[in-house]
Amino acid sequence: MGKIPHEIANLRNLEALVLGMNNLVGVLPATIFNMSTLKVVILINNSLFGSLPSRIDLSLPTIEHLNLALNRFSGTIPSSITNASKLTALELGGNTFLGFIPNTIELRDIGLTGNPLDGILPSSIGNLSKSLETLLIANCSISGNIPPSISNLSNLLALVLEGNKLTGPIPTTFGQLKKLQGLFLTFNKLVGSFPDELCHLARMDKLVLLGNKLSGSMPSCLSNLTSLRSVYLGSNRFTSVIPSTFWSLKDILFFDFSSNFLVGTLSFDIGNLKVLLGISLSENNLSGDMPATIGGLKNLQIMDLAYNGLEGQIPESFGDLTSLEVLNLSNNKISGSIPKSMEKLFYLRELNLSFNELEGEISSGGIFANFTAESFMGNELLCGLPNLQVQPCKVSKPRTEHKSRKKILLIVIVLPLSIALTIAITLPLKSKLIECGKRSTVLSNDSVLSSQATLRRFSYLELLQATDNFAENNVISIGGFGSVYRARLEDGMKIAIKVFHQQCARTLKSFEAECEVLKNIRHRNLIKVISSYSNNDFKALVLEYMSNGSLGDWLHSSNYMLNIFQRLNIMIDVASALEYLHFDHSTPIIHCDLEKVMYCWTKIWLLI
């Protein structure tokens, strides 16, 4: 770091001065340009400034390689450089030079990227060195058409004109650049169709035409470019289907046809591209199913099919894309479930399945544990863990079929008995309710709900661990506003956690209403609230765990048998709680609140 000392010119026999990437600053000593023995000068990526001498051919008569890229040099490129007969590589990119390269005889590499050259490409560019192999003139604010004479540079291997303001069509004369391996015309304003003459360039390895205004059909002749490894035609105006011949390019590594107007379906022949690493077909009008043959692309790392009209299901074979790192299928019409086989895509770091018509459970195993709600939003029929902001999955319960004889017996015997029992207990029950109501008002402080101010605090992580990541086998019940999970804290205490559905528009109101009610109720037959938890994405109540189970299960399930006296006790206790809520509670609770919450909160006092 620091400045280059003037004394370096005392090295009379020095042939190579290589000081690149050394944090050098200051003016480049003029004495360096008097070192007639120098053949190589590489000062790339420093903070040097100054200008080139007007007679660089005399100052450095033996110079072969001059690299001043990524510094702060300025001024014009001296015309005398034409006389530097041994110069083969001139790298001046990343400075603020003006002007253009004069005709030279032996130059093989010219790099001017990032200099404010302005102006147009002169037709005389075709008179540059016949030995020229690399021409880099990117981001130089050049405008106008690409001169057809550029095809005179018959030994050109790489032509980089990206990031300028070039207009007009791609010259058909480019087809004469038989040795061309890389053509980079990205982010210009080129128009017209894809010239078939480009398909004559048998050595083409990279074809990059992103971000122009090219139109017409996708070129079917691309299959002639058997050396092609990367093709980028995205952000243009191509219409038509993807030519069937394209899928014969078995050595292709990357292709980007995004942001066009392509139609049709994805061919099953996409499975032929065995070495493919990246696909981008987003923002087109593709339709139909995704072919299962995509699963055979074992090396695929990036697949972006977003913003199309793709339908059908995600193929199970996607689980075989073991190298996949990025998958974007958002904003399509994809239906069905998310394959569990995708759990083993261990390298997947970006997943976007949002805004489709997916349904079923989002797996919590494998790589799915790494993704957030953003990966799945806009799929109303998906279900899964609360942190994914989808509805909880319903716990399927086995159905038991009753024989017709049993049904008849229930109707003939139980119904009349129930009616008789109701009449028989009407008057005694009234006095019992009054007695229970009075008894409920004199309970000790140990058996009532504490005020919310003294509720125990829980973190989201504690709730997550207590429910084993809200596992399905811990679901006690599912209601209109949320799901109830059984849980066990680290100290062994059993609790129940009611998690509210985030997608329900009334969730917030319901949550606040239940907290307000529960913090004040004081009755032995109403469940205690231990705590509550709330943030923007997750709301839950932590409740006392009722080991005897759900009142609904006891009353309506064939797995439990209650005798008449047990049912009578349940009726009395429920009636006592109802009487308290209606008349003894400081704020009367109306039935629309009660019907939503009472089902899970009423204690079951069973005489078993």
Protein Blocks (a to p, Z undefined) as FASTA:
>chain_A
ZZddfklmmmmmbcbdcfehklpgcjddfklmmmmkbmbdcfehiabecdddfklmlmmm
mbfbdcfehiabecjddfklmmmmmbmbdcfehiabehjddddfklmbdcfehiakgpcd
dfklmmmcfkbmbdcdehklpgcjddfklmmmmmbfbdcfehiabecjddfklmmmmmbm
bdcfehiabecjddfklmmmmkbmbdcfehiabecjddfklmmmmmbmbdcfehiabecd
ddfklmmmmmbfbdcfehiabecjddfklmmmmmbcbdcfehiabecjddfklmmmmmbm
bdcfehiabehjddfklmmmmmbfbdcfehiabecjddfklmmmmkbmbdcfehiabecj
ddfehjllmpcfklmgoiakbgcdfklopacdddddddddddfklmmmmmmmmmmmmmmm
mmmmmmmmmmmmmmmmmmmmmccfklcccdfklgccddfklmmmmnoooiaklpfbdcfk
bccdddddfkopacddddddfklmklmmmmmmmmmmmmmgccfkbccdfbdcddfkbccd
dddddfkbpfklmmmpckbccdfklmmmmmmmmmmmmmmmmmmpmbacdfklmmmmmmmm
pccdddZZ
